[in-house]
């Protein structure tokens, strides 16, 4: 009798929809904010008028910093991250985590020994998730809005315009 009941419930669509998922699936949930300010960052690259701008945002305070980079290769991204993060964290302070999307230039930075010496670790967003890095996407959208207000002719940006726009976001 128990086998017949199990077979009947397995073939019933309503019963199947009410069953619990097995624990082996990866549970999706939003993350709690970090306990400390200045240990969790996001980074992404804004491409505008053949210029590349590295955008870094602290996730708790939304403090955003930017710099120009020459390309999206490992060395340029590493140098840009160091340039933007070192003023925001003490060298002997706690380790910081920078969440990035799985772009080819960011992937090798996960195992970069120089960043590890500086207590900077890189975390890659989930590859299959369309919204891999929503905080960075929002930071880039806000920066683009400010840049549109500053530069109406869409010409290449100067360092001064980038700095002024950065402080207005």
DSSP file (Angstrom, degrees, kcal/mol; ACC not computed):
  #  RESIDUE AA STRUCTURE BP1 BP2  ACC     N-H-->O    O-->H-N    N-H-->O    O-->H-N    TCO  KAPPA ALPHA  PHI   PSI    X-CA   Y-CA   Z-CA
    1    1 A X     >        0   0    0      0, 0.0     4,-2.1     0, 0.0     5,-0.2   0.000 360.0 360.0 360.0 -43.9    0.0    0.0    0.0
    2    2 A X  H  >  +     0   0    0      1,-0.2     4,-2.2     2,-0.2     5,-0.2   0.876 360.0  52.4 -61.7 -34.8    2.8    2.6    0.8
    3    3 A X  H  > S+     0   0    0      2,-0.2     4,-2.2     1,-0.2    -1,-0.2   0.891 108.9  49.0 -67.3 -38.8    4.4    1.9   -2.6
    4    4 A X  H  > S+     0   0    0      2,-0.2     4,-2.1     1,-0.2    -2,-0.2   0.877 111.3  49.7 -67.2 -38.6    1.1    2.5   -4.4
    5    5 A X  H  X S+     0   0    0     -4,-2.1     4,-2.4     2,-0.2    -2,-0.2   0.897 111.3  49.3 -67.2 -39.9    0.5    5.8   -2.5
    6    6 A X  H  X S+     0   0    0     -4,-2.2     4,-2.1     2,-0.2    -2,-0.2   0.904 111.4  49.1 -64.6 -41.5    4.0    7.0   -3.4
    7    7 A X  H  X S+     0   0    0     -4,-2.2     4,-1.4     2,-0.2    -2,-0.2   0.883 111.8  49.1 -65.8 -38.6    3.5    6.1   -7.0
    8    8 A X  H  X S+     0   0    0     -4,-2.1     4,-0.7     1,-0.2    -2,-0.2   0.906 112.4  47.1 -67.6 -41.6    0.2    8.0   -7.1
    9    9 A X  H  < S+     0   0    0     -4,-2.4     3,-0.3     1,-0.2    -2,-0.2   0.835 108.9  55.6 -71.0 -30.4    1.7   11.1   -5.4
   10   10 A X  H  < S+     0   0    0     -4,-2.1    -1,-0.2     1,-0.2    -2,-0.2   0.833 110.3  45.1 -68.4 -31.7    4.7   11.0   -7.8
   11   11 A X  H  < S+     0   0    0     -4,-1.4     2,-0.5    -5,-0.1    -1,-0.2   0.559  93.3  95.8 -88.6  -7.8    2.3   11.1  -10.9
   12   12 A X     X  -     0   0    0     -4,-0.7     4,-2.2    -3,-0.3     5,-0.2  -0.732  63.1-154.3 -86.8 124.4    0.1   13.9   -9.4
   13   13 A X  H  > S+     0   0    0     -2,-0.5     4,-2.0     2,-0.2    -1,-0.2   0.883  94.9  50.9 -65.9 -39.8    1.1   17.4  -10.6
   14   14 A X  H  > S+     0   0    0      2,-0.2     4,-1.1     1,-0.2    -1,-0.2   0.924 111.7  47.2 -64.4 -44.0   -0.4   19.1   -7.5
   15   15 A X  H  > S+     0   0    0      1,-0.2     4,-0.6     2,-0.2     3,-0.4   0.897 111.2  51.7 -64.2 -39.8    1.6   16.8   -5.2
   16   16 A X  H >< S+     0   0    0     -4,-2.2     3,-0.6     1,-0.2    -1,-0.2   0.867 107.1  53.1 -65.7 -35.9    4.8   17.3   -7.2
   17   17 A X  H 3< S+     0   0    0     -4,-2.0    -1,-0.2     1,-0.2    -2,-0.2   0.756 108.7  50.5 -72.0 -22.1    4.4   21.1   -7.0
   18   18 A X  H 3< S+     0   0    0     -4,-1.1    -1,-0.2    -3,-0.4    -2,-0.2   0.534  86.9 108.1 -91.8  -7.4    4.1   20.9   -3.2
   19   19 A X  S << S-     0   0    0     -3,-0.6     2,-0.2    -4,-0.6    -3,-0.0  -0.341  74.0-112.2 -69.5 152.0    7.2   18.7   -2.6
   20   20 A X        -     0   0    0      1,-0.1     2,-0.1    -2,-0.0    -1,-0.1  -0.566  31.5-110.8 -81.1 147.8   10.3   20.3   -1.1
   21   21 A X        -     0   0    0     -2,-0.2    -1,-0.1     1,-0.1     2,-0.0  -0.481  39.7 -98.5 -73.9 148.9   13.4   20.7   -3.2
   22   22 A X    >   -     0   0    0     -2,-0.1     3,-1.3     1,-0.1    -1,-0.1  -0.340  28.2-119.9 -65.1 152.5   16.3   18.5   -2.3
   23   23 A X  T 3  S+     0   0    0      1,-0.2     4,-0.1    -3,-0.1    -1,-0.1   0.598 101.7  80.8 -69.8 -11.3   19.0   20.1   -0.1
   24   24 A X  T 3  S+     0   0    0      2,-0.1    -1,-0.2     3,-0.0     2,-0.1   0.657  71.9  96.1 -73.4 -14.3   21.7   19.5   -2.8
   25   25 A X  S <  S-     0   0    0     -3,-1.3     2,-0.5     1,-0.1    -4,-0.0  -0.435  87.2-106.7 -73.9 150.6   20.5   22.6   -4.8
   26   26 A X        -     0   0    0     -2,-0.1     2,-0.3     1,-0.0    -1,-0.1  -0.668  35.0-133.4 -77.1 122.5   22.3   25.9   -4.3
   27   27 A X        -     0   0    0     -2,-0.5     2,-0.5    -4,-0.1    -1,-0.0  -0.608  14.0-145.8 -80.4 136.7   20.1   28.2   -2.3
   28   28 A X        +     0   0    0     -2,-0.3     2,-0.3     0, 0.0    -1,-0.0  -0.873  33.1 146.1-102.2 130.2   19.8   31.7   -3.7
   29   29 A X        -     0   0    0     -2,-0.5     2,-0.1     0, 0.0    -2,-0.0  -0.986  49.4 -96.0-154.7 160.9   19.4   34.6   -1.2
   30   30 A X        -     0   0    0     -2,-0.3     2,-0.3     1,-0.1     0, 0.0  -0.471  46.4-113.7 -76.0 155.4   20.4   38.2   -0.8
   31   31 A X        -     0   0    0     -2,-0.1     2,-0.2     1,-0.1    -1,-0.1  -0.631  21.0-116.5 -93.4 148.4   23.5   38.8    1.2
   32   32 A X        -     0   0    0     -2,-0.3     3,-0.1     1,-0.1    -1,-0.1  -0.514  41.4 -99.7 -73.5 148.5   23.7   40.6    4.5
   33   33 A X        -     0   0    0     -2,-0.2    -1,-0.1     1,-0.1    27,-0.0  -0.351  48.2 -92.6 -66.2 153.1   25.6   43.8    4.5
   34   34 A X        -     0   0    0      1,-0.1    -1,-0.1     2,-0.1     6,-0.0  -0.228  25.0-126.8 -63.9 156.6   29.2   43.6    5.8
   35   35 A X  S    S+     0   0    0     -3,-0.1     2,-0.3     2,-0.0    -1,-0.1   0.797  91.0  46.5 -73.6 -29.3   29.8   44.3    9.5
   36   36 A X  S >  S-     0   0    0      0, 0.0     3,-0.7     0, 0.0     2,-0.4  -0.844  82.0-120.6-117.1 150.1   32.5   46.9    8.8
   37   37 A X  T 3  S+     0   0    0     -2,-0.3    -2,-0.0     1,-0.2    21,-0.0  -0.697  94.4  28.9 -82.7 138.6   32.7   49.8    6.4
   38   38 A X  T 3  S+     0   0    0     -2,-0.4    -1,-0.2     2,-0.3     3,-0.1   0.625  94.1  88.9  92.0  14.4   35.5   49.7    3.9
   39   39 A X  S <  S+     0   0    0     -3,-0.7    58,-2.8     1,-0.2     2,-0.5   0.514  78.3  59.7-116.7  -8.6   36.0   45.9    3.5
   40   40 A X  E     +a   97   0A   0     -4,-0.2    19,-2.5    56,-0.2    20,-0.4  -0.975  62.0 162.1-128.0 121.8   33.5   45.2    0.7
   41   41 A X  E     -aB  98  58A   0     56,-3.1    58,-2.9    -2,-0.5     2,-0.3  -0.861  24.1-148.8-130.8 162.8   33.8   46.8   -2.8
   42   42 A X  E     -aB  99  57A   0     15,-2.2    15,-2.4    -2,-0.3     2,-0.3  -0.950  15.7-168.8-127.2 153.4   32.6   46.3   -6.3
   43   43 A X  E     + B   0  56A   0     56,-2.1    58,-0.4    -2,-0.3     2,-0.3  -0.995  13.4 155.1-143.3 147.8   34.4   47.2   -9.5
   44   44 A X  E     - B   0  55A   0     11,-1.9    11,-3.0    -2,-0.3     2,-0.5  -0.959  36.5-108.8-159.8 170.9   33.6   47.4  -13.2
   45   45 A X  E     - B   0  54A   0     -2,-0.3     2,-0.5     9,-0.2     9,-0.2  -0.928  18.8-153.2-114.8 130.7   34.7   49.2  -16.3
   46   46 A X  E     - B   0  53A   0      7,-3.2     7,-2.7    -2,-0.5     2,-0.6  -0.895   8.6-155.8 -99.6 125.7   32.8   51.9  -18.1
   47   47 A X  E     + B   0  52A   0     -2,-0.5     2,-0.3     5,-0.2     5,-0.2  -0.910  25.9 157.9-103.6 121.4   33.4   52.3  -21.8
   48   48 A X  E >   - B   0  51A   0      3,-2.6     3,-1.5    -2,-0.6   109,-0.2  -0.950  64.8 -16.4-149.2 122.9   32.7   55.7  -23.1
   49   49 A X  T 3  S-     0   0    0     -2,-0.3     3,-0.1     1,-0.3   108,-0.1   0.889 125.4 -53.5  50.9  48.4   34.0   57.5  -26.3
   50   50 A X  T 3  S+     0   0    0      1,-0.2     2,-0.4   106,-0.1    -1,-0.3   0.716 116.5 117.2  58.9  24.2   36.8   55.0  -26.7
   51   51 A X  E <   -B   48   0A   0     -3,-1.5    -3,-2.6     2,-0.0     2,-0.5  -0.926  56.5-144.6-116.7 146.2   37.9   55.7  -23.1
   52   52 A X  E     -BC  47  69A   0     17,-0.6    17,-2.3    -2,-0.4     2,-0.5  -0.951  14.1-171.2-113.7 126.5   37.9   53.1  -20.3
   53   53 A X  E     -BC  46  68A   0     -7,-2.7    -7,-3.2    -2,-0.5     2,-0.5  -0.972  14.7-145.3-120.4 121.1   37.0   54.2  -16.8
   54   54 A X  E     -BC  45  67A   0     13,-2.9    13,-1.5    -2,-0.5     2,-0.5  -0.753  18.2-162.6 -84.4 126.3   37.5   51.8  -13.9
   55   55 A X  E     -BC  44  66A   0    -11,-3.0   -11,-1.9    -2,-0.5     2,-0.4  -0.951   8.9-176.2-115.1 126.2   34.8   52.4  -11.3
   56   56 A X  E     -BC  43  65A   0      9,-2.8     9,-2.9    -2,-0.5     2,-0.4  -0.987   3.6-174.7-122.8 131.4   35.1   51.1   -7.7
   57   57 A X  E     -BC  42  64A   0    -15,-2.4   -15,-2.2    -2,-0.4     2,-0.4  -0.989  24.9-131.6-129.5 134.5   32.3   51.5   -5.2
   58   58 A X  E  >  -B   41   0A   0      5,-2.7     4,-1.6    -2,-0.4   -17,-0.3  -0.699  22.9-141.2 -78.9 132.5   32.3   50.6   -1.5
   59   59 A X  T  4 S+     0   0    0    -19,-2.5    -1,-0.1    -2,-0.4   -18,-0.1   0.762  90.6  44.4 -76.5 -25.7   29.1   48.6   -0.9
   60   60 A X  T  4 S+     0   0    0    -20,-0.4    -1,-0.2     1,-0.1   -23,-0.1   0.941 128.1  23.0 -82.9 -49.2   28.0   50.0    2.5
   61   61 A X  T  4 S-     0   0    0      2,-0.1    -2,-0.2     0, 0.0     3,-0.1   0.597  93.9-130.3 -93.9 -12.3   28.5   53.7    2.0
   62   62 A X     <  +     0   0    0     -4,-1.6     2,-0.3     1,-0.3    -3,-0.1   0.696  45.3 166.2  64.5  21.8   28.3   53.8   -1.9
   63   63 A X        -     0   0    0     -5,-0.2    -5,-2.7    -6,-0.0     2,-0.4  -0.557  19.4-160.4 -66.5 126.2   31.5   55.8   -1.9
   64   64 A X  E     -C   57   0A   0     -2,-0.3     2,-0.3    -7,-0.2    -7,-0.2  -0.907  16.4-178.6-119.4 137.8   32.7   55.7   -5.5
   65   65 A X  E     -C   56   0A   0     -9,-2.9    -9,-2.8    -2,-0.4     2,-0.3  -0.970   7.0-170.5-132.8 152.7   36.1   56.4   -7.0
   66   66 A X  E     +C   55   0A   0     -2,-0.3     2,-0.3   -11,-0.2   -11,-0.2  -0.929   9.7 173.4-139.0 157.4   37.2   56.3  -10.6
   67   67 A X  E     -C   54   0A   0    -13,-1.5   -13,-2.9    -2,-0.3     2,-0.2  -0.967  35.3-103.7-157.9 156.9   40.3   56.4  -12.8
   68   68 A X  E     -C   53   0A   0     -2,-0.3     2,-0.3   -15,-0.2   -15,-0.2  -0.592  32.9-166.9 -78.1 143.4   41.2   56.0  -16.5
   69   69 A X  E     -C   52   0A   0    -17,-2.3   -17,-0.6    -2,-0.2     3,-0.1  -0.949  22.1-136.9-126.7 153.8   42.8   52.8  -17.6
   70   70 A X  S    S-     0   0    0     -2,-0.3     2,-0.3     1,-0.2    -1,-0.1   0.825  79.7 -12.8 -82.2 -30.1   44.5   52.2  -20.9
   71   71 A X        -     0   0    0      2,-0.1    -1,-0.2   -19,-0.0   -20,-0.0  -0.929  67.1-102.1-156.5 178.7   43.0   48.7  -21.6
   72   72 A X  S    S+     0   0    0     -2,-0.3     2,-0.1     4,-0.1    33,-0.1  -0.057  75.6 123.3-100.9  32.3   41.1   45.9  -19.9
   73   73 A X  S  > S-     0   0    0      1,-0.1     4,-2.5    32,-0.0     5,-0.3  -0.456  77.4 -98.4 -90.8 166.5   44.1   43.6  -19.5
   74   74 A X  H  > S+     0   0    0      1,-0.2     4,-2.7     2,-0.2     5,-0.2   0.884 118.6  48.3 -50.6 -51.6   45.4   42.2  -16.2
   75   75 A X  H  > S+     0   0    0      1,-0.2     4,-2.6     2,-0.2    -1,-0.2   0.903 113.0  46.3 -62.5 -44.1   48.1   44.8  -15.6
   76   76 A X  H  > S+     0   0    0      2,-0.2     4,-2.4     1,-0.2    -1,-0.2   0.910 114.5  47.2 -66.4 -42.0   45.9   47.8  -16.2
   77   77 A X  H  X S+     0   0    0     -4,-2.5     4,-2.6     2,-0.2    -2,-0.2   0.920 113.3  48.8 -65.8 -42.9   43.1   46.5  -14.1
   78   78 A X  H  X S+     0   0    0     -4,-2.7     4,-2.5    -5,-0.3     5,-0.2   0.944 113.0  47.0 -60.3 -48.7   45.4   45.5  -11.3
   79   79 A X  H  X S+     0   0    0     -4,-2.6     4,-2.6    -5,-0.2    -1,-0.2   0.896 112.9  49.7 -61.8 -40.9   47.1   48.9  -11.3
   80   80 A X  H  X S+     0   0    0     -4,-2.4     4,-2.0     2,-0.2    -1,-0.2   0.912 110.8  49.0 -64.4 -43.1   43.7   50.7  -11.4
   81   81 A X  H  X S+     0   0    0     -4,-2.6     4,-2.8     2,-0.2     5,-0.3   0.921 113.4  46.7 -62.8 -43.3   42.4   48.7   -8.5
   82   82 A X  H  X S+     0   0    0     -4,-2.5     4,-2.1     1,-0.2     5,-0.3   0.931 111.1  52.5 -62.9 -45.1   45.5   49.4   -6.4
   83   83 A X  H  < S+     0   0    0     -4,-2.6     4,-0.4    -5,-0.2    -1,-0.2   0.858 118.2  36.7 -59.0 -37.3   45.4   53.1   -7.4
   84   84 A X  H  < S+     0   0    0     -4,-2.0     4,-0.2    -5,-0.1    -2,-0.2   0.809 121.4  41.9 -87.8 -31.5   41.8   53.4   -6.2
   85   85 A X  H >X S+     0   0    0     -4,-2.8     3,-1.3    -5,-0.2     4,-0.9   0.846  98.4  67.9 -89.2 -34.8   41.8   51.1   -3.2
   86   86 A X  G >< S+     0   0    0     -4,-2.1     3,-0.9    -5,-0.3    -1,-0.1   0.884  99.8  50.9 -58.8 -41.1   45.0   51.9   -1.4
   87   87 A X  G 34 S+     0   0    0     -4,-0.4    -1,-0.3    -5,-0.3    -2,-0.1   0.744 111.0  51.7 -66.4 -18.0   43.9   55.4   -0.4
   88   88 A X  G <4 S+     0   0    0     -3,-1.3     2,-0.3    -4,-0.2    -1,-0.2   0.577 112.9  40.7 -94.0 -10.2   40.7   53.9    1.0
   89   89 A X  S << S-     0   0    0     -4,-0.9     2,-0.2    -3,-0.9    -1,-0.1  -0.989  83.6-110.6-139.3 144.6   42.2   51.2    3.2
   90   90 A X    >   -     0   0    0     -2,-0.3     3,-1.5     1,-0.1    -3,-0.1  -0.507  28.2-126.4 -71.5 144.7   45.2   51.0    5.6
   91   91 A X  T 3  S+     0   0    0      1,-0.3    -1,-0.1    -2,-0.2    -5,-0.0   0.849 111.7  37.8 -61.3 -34.6   48.0   48.7    4.2
   92   92 A X  T 3  S+     0   0    0      3,-0.0    -1,-0.3    27,-0.0     3,-0.1   0.226 100.7 104.8-100.9  15.3   48.1   46.7    7.4
   93   93 A X  S <  S-     0   0    0     -3,-1.5     3,-0.1     1,-0.2    -4,-0.0  -0.018  82.8 -55.1 -81.6-170.3   44.3   46.8    7.9
   94   94 A X        -     0   0    0      1,-0.1    -1,-0.2     0, 0.0     2,-0.1  -0.209  65.5 -90.8 -66.5 159.5   41.8   44.1    7.3
   95   95 A X        -     0   0    0     -3,-0.1     2,-0.3    25,-0.1    25,-0.2  -0.427  40.1-145.5 -69.2 142.8   41.5   42.3    4.0
   96   96 A X  E     - d   0 120A   0     23,-2.9    25,-2.8    -2,-0.1     2,-0.5  -0.850   1.9-144.9-111.3 150.4   39.1   43.8    1.5
   97   97 A X  E     -ad  40 121A   0    -58,-2.8   -56,-3.1    -2,-0.3     2,-0.5  -0.954   8.1-163.3-115.8 130.6   37.0   41.9   -1.1
   98   98 A X  E     -ad  41 122A   0     23,-2.8    25,-3.0    -2,-0.5     2,-0.5  -0.960   9.5-150.8-115.6 117.2   36.3   43.4   -4.5
   99   99 A X  E     +ad  42 123A   0    -58,-2.9   -56,-2.1    -2,-0.5     2,-0.3  -0.754  24.6 169.5 -89.5 131.0   33.4   41.8   -6.4
  100  100 A X  E     - d   0 124A   0     23,-2.8    25,-2.7    -2,-0.5     2,-0.1  -0.841  35.8-101.2-132.0 167.1   33.8   41.9  -10.2
  101  101 A X        -     0   0    0    -58,-0.4     2,-1.4    -2,-0.3     5,-0.1  -0.469  47.5 -95.9 -84.2 166.7   32.1   40.4  -13.2
  102  102 A X        +     0   0    0     -2,-0.1    -1,-0.1    24,-0.1    22,-0.1  -0.103  67.2 152.2 -80.6  43.2   33.7   37.4  -15.0
  103  103 A X    >>  -     0   0    0     -2,-1.4     4,-1.8     1,-0.1     3,-0.8  -0.390  58.2-112.7 -68.0 150.9   35.4   39.5  -17.6
  104  104 A X  H 3> S+     0   0    0      1,-0.2     4,-0.7     2,-0.2    -1,-0.1   0.807 115.7  52.4 -58.2 -31.6   38.6   38.0  -19.0
  105  105 A X  H 34 S+     0   0    0      1,-0.2     4,-0.3     2,-0.1    -1,-0.2   0.807 110.9  46.6 -74.7 -28.6   40.8   40.7  -17.5
  106  106 A X  H X4 S+     0   0    0     -3,-0.8     3,-1.2     1,-0.1     4,-0.4   0.812  95.7  73.6 -82.8 -31.2   39.4   40.2  -14.0
  107  107 A X  H >< S+     0   0    0     -4,-1.8     3,-1.6     1,-0.3     4,-0.3   0.890  94.8  49.2 -55.0 -47.9   39.6   36.4  -13.8
  108  108 A X  G >< S+     0   0    0     -4,-0.7     3,-1.0     1,-0.3    -1,-0.3   0.716  96.8  73.0 -68.0 -15.8   43.3   36.1  -13.3
  109  109 A X  G X  S+     0   0    0     -3,-1.2     3,-1.2    -4,-0.3    13,-0.3   0.685  78.5  76.3 -70.1 -16.1   43.3   38.7  -10.6
  110  110 A X  G <  S+     0   0    0     -3,-1.6    12,-0.3    -4,-0.4    -1,-0.2   0.851 106.3  32.4 -61.2 -33.6   41.6   36.2   -8.2
  111  111 A X  G <  S+     0   0    0     -3,-1.0     2,-0.4    -4,-0.3    -1,-0.3   0.110  85.3 138.9-109.4  19.8   45.0   34.5   -7.8
  112  112 A X    <>  -     0   0    0     -3,-1.2     4,-1.8     1,-0.2     5,-0.1  -0.536  40.3-158.1 -73.8 120.6   47.2   37.6   -8.1
  113  113 A X  H  > S+     0   0    0     -2,-0.4     4,-2.0     1,-0.2    -1,-0.2   0.842  89.4  56.0 -69.0 -33.9   50.0   37.4   -5.5
  114  114 A X  H  > S+     0   0    0      2,-0.2     4,-1.2     1,-0.2    -1,-0.2   0.915 108.4  47.1 -66.9 -41.7   50.6   41.2   -5.5
  115  115 A X  H  4>S+     0   0    0      1,-0.2     5,-2.6     2,-0.2     3,-0.2   0.891 110.0  54.1 -64.7 -38.3   47.0   42.0   -4.6
  116  116 A X  H ><5S+     0   0    0     -4,-1.8     3,-1.5     1,-0.2    -2,-0.2   0.873 103.7  55.4 -63.8 -36.4   47.1   39.3   -1.9
  117  117 A X  H 3<5S+     0   0    0     -4,-2.0    -1,-0.2     1,-0.3    -2,-0.2   0.839 108.4  49.0 -62.7 -31.9   50.2   41.0   -0.4
  118  118 A X  T 3<5S-     0   0    0     -4,-1.2    -1,-0.3    -3,-0.2    -2,-0.2   0.308 120.4-111.6 -89.1   8.4   48.1   44.2   -0.2
  119  119 A X  T < 5S+     0   0    0     -3,-1.5   -23,-2.9     1,-0.2     2,-0.5   0.864  74.6 134.5  61.6  39.7   45.2   42.3    1.4
  120  120 A X  E   < -d   96   0A   0     -5,-2.6     2,-0.4   -25,-0.2    -1,-0.2  -0.980  32.0-174.8-118.5 121.6   43.0   42.7   -1.6
  121  121 A X  E     -d   97   0A   0    -25,-2.8   -23,-2.8    -2,-0.5     2,-0.4  -0.915  15.9-138.7-117.6 147.5   41.0   39.7   -2.8
  122  122 A X  E     -d   98   0A   0     -2,-0.4     2,-0.5   -13,-0.3   -23,-0.2  -0.869  12.2-164.9-106.8 132.7   38.9   39.5   -5.9
  123  123 A X  E     -d   99   0A   0    -25,-3.0   -23,-2.8    -2,-0.4     2,-0.4  -0.976  13.5-141.5-118.8 126.2   35.5   37.7   -6.0
  124  124 A X  E     -d  100   0A   0     -2,-0.5   -23,-0.2   -25,-0.2     3,-0.1  -0.704  20.0-122.3 -87.6 134.3   33.9   36.8   -9.3
  125  125 A X        -     0   0    0    -25,-2.7     2,-0.2    -2,-0.4     7,-0.1  -0.253  48.1 -73.5 -66.3 162.4   30.2   37.2   -9.6
  126  126 A X    >   -     0   0    0      6,-0.3     3,-0.7     1,-0.1    -1,-0.2  -0.404  40.6-143.9 -64.7 128.2   28.1   34.1  -10.6
  127  127 A X  T 3  S+     0   0    0      1,-0.2    -1,-0.1    -2,-0.2     5,-0.1   0.865  95.4  46.3 -64.1 -40.0   28.7   33.4  -14.3
  128  128 A X  T 3  S+     0   0    0      3,-0.1     2,-0.5     4,-0.0    -1,-0.2   0.577  90.1  96.3 -84.6  -8.6   25.1   32.2  -15.1
  129  129 A X    <   -     0   0    0     -3,-0.7     3,-0.4     1,-0.2    -4,-0.0  -0.713  65.1-151.3 -84.1 125.3   23.4   35.1  -13.2
  130  130 A X  S    S+     0   0    0     -2,-0.5     2,-1.0     1,-0.3     3,-0.2   0.855  96.1  53.0 -61.5 -34.8   22.5   37.9  -15.7
  131  131 A X    >   +     0   0    0      1,-0.2     3,-0.6    -3,-0.1    -1,-0.3  -0.579  69.9 155.6-102.3  68.7   22.8   40.4  -12.9
  132  132 A X  T 3  S+     0   0    0     -2,-1.0    -6,-0.3    -3,-0.4    -1,-0.2   0.822  75.2  15.0 -67.4 -34.7   26.3   39.4  -11.8
  133  133 A X  T 3>  +     0   0    0     -3,-0.2     4,-2.1    -8,-0.1    -1,-0.3  -0.551  66.6 166.0-144.0  69.3   27.3   42.7  -10.2
  134  134 A X  H <> S+     0   0    0     -3,-0.6     4,-2.1     1,-0.2     5,-0.2   0.821  77.3  55.0 -65.2 -32.1   24.2   45.0   -9.6
  135  135 A X  H  > S+     0   0    0      2,-0.2     4,-2.1     1,-0.2    -1,-0.2   0.921 111.0  45.3 -66.8 -42.1   26.0   47.4   -7.2
  136  136 A X  H  > S+     0   0    0     -3,-0.2     4,-2.4     2,-0.2    -2,-0.2   0.889 110.7  53.9 -67.0 -38.9   28.7   48.1   -9.8
  137  137 A X  H  X S+     0   0    0     -4,-2.1     4,-2.1     1,-0.2    -1,-0.2   0.896 109.6  48.1 -61.6 -39.6   26.0   48.4  -12.6
  138  138 A X  H  X S+     0   0    0     -4,-2.1     4,-2.4     2,-0.2    -1,-0.2   0.896 109.9  52.2 -67.8 -39.8   24.2   51.0  -10.5
  139  139 A X  H  X S+     0   0    0     -4,-2.1     4,-2.3     1,-0.2    -2,-0.2   0.908 110.7  47.8 -62.2 -41.8   27.5   52.9   -9.9
  140  140 A X  H  X S+     0   0    0     -4,-2.4     4,-2.6     2,-0.2    -1,-0.2   0.901 110.6  51.2 -66.8 -40.5   28.2   53.0  -13.6
  141  141 A X  H  X S+     0   0    0     -4,-2.1     4,-2.0     2,-0.2    -2,-0.2   0.911 111.4  47.9 -63.0 -41.4   24.7   54.2  -14.4
  142  142 A X  H  X S+     0   0    0     -4,-2.4     4,-2.1     2,-0.2    -2,-0.2   0.907 112.2  49.2 -65.8 -41.0   25.0   57.0  -11.8
  143  143 A X  H  X S+     0   0    0     -4,-2.3     4,-2.6     1,-0.2    -2,-0.2   0.913 109.3  52.1 -64.5 -42.2   28.4   58.0  -13.2
  144  144 A X  H  X S+     0   0    0     -4,-2.6     4,-2.1     1,-0.2    -1,-0.2   0.894 108.0  52.4 -60.8 -39.7   27.1   58.1  -16.7
  145  145 A X  H  X S+     0   0    0     -4,-2.0     4,-1.5     2,-0.2    -1,-0.2   0.924 111.4  46.1 -61.5 -44.4   24.2   60.4  -15.6
  146  146 A X  H  X S+     0   0    0     -4,-2.1     4,-2.0     1,-0.2    -2,-0.2   0.894 110.6  52.8 -65.3 -39.8   26.7   62.8  -14.1
  147  147 A X  H  X S+     0   0    0     -4,-2.6     4,-3.1     1,-0.2    -1,-0.2   0.873 106.1  54.0 -64.5 -35.7   28.9   62.7  -17.1
  148  148 A X  H  < S+     0   0    0     -4,-2.1    -1,-0.2     1,-0.2    -2,-0.2   0.869 109.3  48.5 -64.7 -35.8   25.9   63.5  -19.3
  149  149 A X  H  < S+     0   0    0     -4,-1.5    -2,-0.2    -5,-0.2    -1,-0.2   0.872 118.2  40.2 -69.9 -36.3   25.2   66.6  -17.1
  150  150 A X  H  < S+     0   0    0     -4,-2.0     2,-0.7     1,-0.2    -2,-0.2   0.926 121.9  36.5 -78.7 -47.3   28.9   67.7  -17.3
  151  151 A X    ><  +     0   0    0     -4,-3.1     3,-0.6    -5,-0.2    -1,-0.2  -0.875  58.5 170.5-114.9  99.2   29.7   67.0  -20.9
  152  152 A X  T 3  S+     0   0    0     -2,-0.7    -1,-0.1     1,-0.2    -4,-0.1   0.697  75.5  59.5 -82.3 -18.7   26.9   67.7  -23.3
  153  153 A X  T 3  S-     0   0    0      2,-0.0    -1,-0.2     1,-0.0    -5,-0.1   0.445  99.7-128.9 -92.6   1.4   28.9   67.3  -26.5
  154  154 A X    <   +     0   0    0     -3,-0.6     2,-0.1     1,-0.2     3,-0.1   0.778  53.9 152.8  58.8  29.9   30.0   63.6  -25.8
  155  155 A X        -     0   0    0      1,-0.2    -1,-0.2     0, 0.0    -2,-0.0  -0.410  58.1 -72.3 -80.8 165.4   33.6   64.4  -26.4
  156  156 A X        -     0   0    0      1,-0.1    -1,-0.2    -2,-0.1     2,-0.1  -0.288  59.7-110.9 -57.5 144.0   36.4   62.4  -24.7
  157  157 A X        -     0   0    0   -109,-0.2     2,-0.2    -3,-0.1    -1,-0.1  -0.401  21.3-141.2 -78.6 150.9   36.6   63.1  -21.0
  158  158 A X     >  -     0   0    0     -2,-0.1     4,-2.1     1,-0.1     5,-0.2  -0.671  30.0-108.2 -99.2 164.9   39.5   65.0  -19.3
  159  159 A X  H  > S+     0   0    0     -2,-0.2     4,-2.5     1,-0.2     5,-0.2   0.902 120.5  53.8 -56.8 -41.5   40.9   64.0  -15.9
  160  160 A X  H  > S+     0   0    0      1,-0.2     4,-2.6     2,-0.2    -1,-0.2   0.910 107.6  48.1 -63.6 -43.4   39.2   67.1  -14.5
  161  161 A X  H  > S+     0   0    0      1,-0.2     4,-2.6     2,-0.2     5,-0.2   0.902 112.0  50.4 -64.2 -40.1   35.8   66.3  -15.8
  162  162 A X  H  X S+     0   0    0     -4,-2.1     4,-2.3     2,-0.2    -2,-0.2   0.918 112.0  47.1 -63.9 -42.9   36.1   62.8  -14.5
  163  163 A X  H  X S+     0   0    0     -4,-2.5     4,-2.0     2,-0.2    -2,-0.2   0.918 113.3  47.9 -65.4 -43.5   37.1   64.0  -11.0
  164  164 A X  H  X S+     0   0    0     -4,-2.6     4,-0.8     1,-0.2    -2,-0.2   0.925 114.5  45.9 -64.1 -44.2   34.3   66.6  -10.9
  165  165 A X  H >X S+     0   0    0     -4,-2.6     4,-1.0     1,-0.2     3,-0.5   0.880 109.7  55.9 -64.5 -38.3   31.7   64.1  -12.0
  166  166 A X  H >< S+     0   0    0     -4,-2.3     3,-0.6     1,-0.2    -1,-0.2   0.888 107.1  48.4 -63.1 -40.2   33.0   61.5   -9.5
  167  167 A X  H 3< S+     0   0    0     -4,-2.0    -1,-0.2     1,-0.2    -2,-0.2   0.654 108.2  55.7 -77.0 -13.7   32.6   63.9   -6.6
  168  168 A X  H <<        0   0    0     -4,-0.8    -1,-0.2    -3,-0.5    -2,-0.2   0.646 360.0 360.0 -90.2 -15.2   29.0   64.7   -7.7
  169  169 A X    <<        0   0    0     -4,-1.0    -1,-0.2    -3,-0.6    -2,-0.1   0.492 360.0 360.0 -78.7 360.0   27.8   61.1   -7.7
